[in-house]
Amino acid sequence: HHHMVRLCPRALTTVYVLLLHSRKPFPRTQLKEDASMPARRLHFGRHICIDAEDFQELPEPGFKRLSPGQRVKLRYGYVILCENVVRGADGQIEELHCSYDPESLGKRPPKNVGVIHWAHPKSSLPVTVRLYDRLFEAARPEEVDGGVDAPSESSLEELPGALCELSVLEWCRRHQEAHQAAAPPRPIFKAQFERCGFFALDDKVSELHDVKHLVFNCIVAQRNDFKAPPKTPRQAKNPPGKKKSEGNAERNRS
C-alpha cells in the first residue's frame, strides 16, 4: 500500500462538478498517508463540490450515493444528508442544500451508506482532465464499411473544469525537481484520482508555474458501476411441465 502511494499518490478529484451548500461550515482536516509524502490538507467549507455523477434526484435501484433524503459519507470527512435541490431559471440543478453529522468524522459510514469524493471550490487545484474511450464505435472497425475512417466522437472527452486537492501541485513540483537532471525521457508524474482512475501529467502542455494550466491524461479508468450487472437466469434442466424423472428418461434414450 505505502509503496503504491509513493509511486502514484492518491488525491480527491471532482470531474463533473456539482456545488453543495451546508448550513454550517465544515472544519479543516489533514491526512498523513506516508512519511515520505507531504501531508494532504483537505479544506472543508460551507460550500464544497461533489461529482455530478454521484447525485441522482430520482435514484435508480441500487444507487447508494447522494439523493434527496439520502445520506452519504464524504471521503475522509462527514456523513451528509441532502435536504433540498436548488434549480436555476433553465431548470438545471445549480446546487444541493445539505446538513452534516459532526460526530461522524473519523468513523466508518453507517450500513448501506455510500462514500463519495469531493473538493473545495476555492481551496482546490483547477485542472484539465482528458478521458479516453474506444477509438472506434465498432468492435472490429475493419469489418465494417468505412469503420476505420469513422472514429468515435466520444473517444476523447476534455474537461477543463475539474478540481483536485492542492497536494497534487506540490507533488508535481517535487517530481520535477527530483528528475530535472535525469536524461530524457524523464519519468512522468502519475497520480490516482480516487474513484476516477489513474492519470499522468501531460508535461508537454502543462506549466507548473501556472496553476491554471495543468493537464492530466487518463491512463487507467476506474469502472463506474454502482450496481452489479443483472444475473442471467439459469436454464431449466427440465422444460416446464415435465417431471425430473421424465427429463432423465429422455436423456437416457438419447
ABEGO torsion letter per residue (X at the ends): XAAAAAABBBBBBBABBBBBBBABBBBBBBBBABAABBBBBBBBBABBBBBAAABBABBBBGBABBBBGBBBBBBGBBBBBBABBBBBAAGBBABBBBBBBAAABGBBBBBGBBBBBBBBAAABBBBBBBBBBBABABABAAABBGAAABBBAAABBBBAABBBBAAAAAAAAAAAAAAAABBOBBBBBBBBBBGAEBBBBBAAABBAABAABBBBBBABBBBABABBBBBBBBBBABBBGBBAAAAAAAAAAX
